Amino acid sequence: MSTGSDPHTVEVAGVPVDTRHWIDGARVESGETFAVESPIDGAHLAEVSSAGADEVDAAVDAARRAFPAWAELGPEGRGEYLDRLARAIREHNDELAAVETTDNGSLLIGNRKNVMARGALNISHFADLARNLPTEVIEGSVRNEVVYQPSGVAALITPWNAPFMLSTWKVGPALAAGSTVVLKPPEWAPLTCSLLADLSAEAGLPPGVLNVVQGTGSRAGQPLVDHPDLARISFTGSTDTARVIGRSAARSLTPVSFELGGKSPFIVCDDADLDSAARTIAHQFINAGQVCLAGTRILVHRSVADDLLGRVTAAVDHLPVGDPRDLATRIGPLITRRQFDRVSGFVDRAREQGARPLIGGGPHPAGELYYSPTILTDVDQSWEIVQREVFGPVLVWQTWESDTEAVELANDTHYGLAAMIYTSDPDRADRLARRVVAGTVWVNCFFVRDLDAPFGGARDSGIGREGGRWSFDFYADVKNIATRRDDQERST
Ligand code: NAD
């Protein structure tokens, strides 16, 4: 669907979107394209340029050439560009929201109210942080001054469940730290990242500072992570893909940051506010459960399990399933037929093994890619439904009798992204929070966090931390300038 006058531009939700790459400040097309369909109704949205090694080389080369001048600008100079970019995102909030919803099926209400605003904040916040990074001085045998030195070209690779938010979460700190960027958006939902390129031009970013290369993981992602001229690779996606990228990065010893999948425990104690816990459990189904941080293993104290289940069932009944463009909808479609088959495969196999649905358990009549919010019980800890990430609206329900048992169940997977703990006893919360394996523990809350805090996963959920100064620790080269003090002859 081109707009007629320009064969490379399609209209999505009334917004013109260029389907080509953005390399060195210009639109570049490829001979090959890949198709993008809306999960809402299967509508064909666009044929997007599909990069191979040549386009990737051009993008890395443009970023490499743009790097010295961008680094030289310093945090203040870069911050002016980034503030303009954040402003441009805010000005186009509703267009970005509408395109994202059409492209990946995420909720329009969330995209309009929170997600795109968070995208803008991802840019402006890290610009501010870079400007205000305190100079750390360690006075020891010498004067050690710690400085953050721009490192070079950062390759940023993002998934489809929140492409704009997760891309800006990397683009903001990388650019603020003085890196130049090659962004490879997800092939299942690439369109808002194309708009990000337009907005970078609107903000006047110099050519080559931000490049967007569209394409699949194998044709575009692989040559990007194999490229020898990268200073950093930041990847958000599945653990399996991270293992492949890790092998490539190892060849050139390129530092990686990996934000990966999860199977997060949601612990409800016998002294918890059960209404609050139930509301938050129902919230795990938002965006059809395609949320890496979702607490997908409900671990509830046996004495309150029946009571909690009644409240959760009532809360889930109040979550309308349907078209994500409807502002009342809370659970939209899964992204593709492949994802739908994956989710239903997990549930069907678990039921064959003996799992019993407490809620849902199959497709939802709202449309082809809709799946009912599902909670399965009578599961064994060793089953894949307990151990593996489903990435759909599917939770498992297990009970426990002692805090030790709760912690053992919580920690008994290979993941360690997040954990939720509901209890009214602060000491118990603290004890449990320290014992669970997780990059983030939410006590009596979920999903809220500050951009200054570290974010990442333990075990198979990731390598490294981003957020706050941790982002600069990753994107920049941390340098120690060790100077002999006046009162000493020499130092070793
Ligand atoms: P994915 O790993 O299939 O793809 C992610 C990105 O990697 C895509 O852009 C893809 O094209 C690219 N890619 C694939 N193969 C590649 C290769 N060989 N080289 C370079 N790039 C390659 O993941 P997905 O299905 O898009 O996303 C879902 C996963 O992402 C889930 O596991 C979810 O938990 C995880 N996720 C994690 C976080 C987090 O912050 N920890 C956030 C969102 C999603």
Residues whose N, C-alpha, C, O or C-beta is under 5 A from the ligand:
A	BS01	NAD	I157 T158 P159 W160 K184 P185 P186 E187 G215 T216 G217 S218 G221 Q222 V225 T236 G237 S238 T239 T241 V244 E259 L260 G261 G262 C292 S461
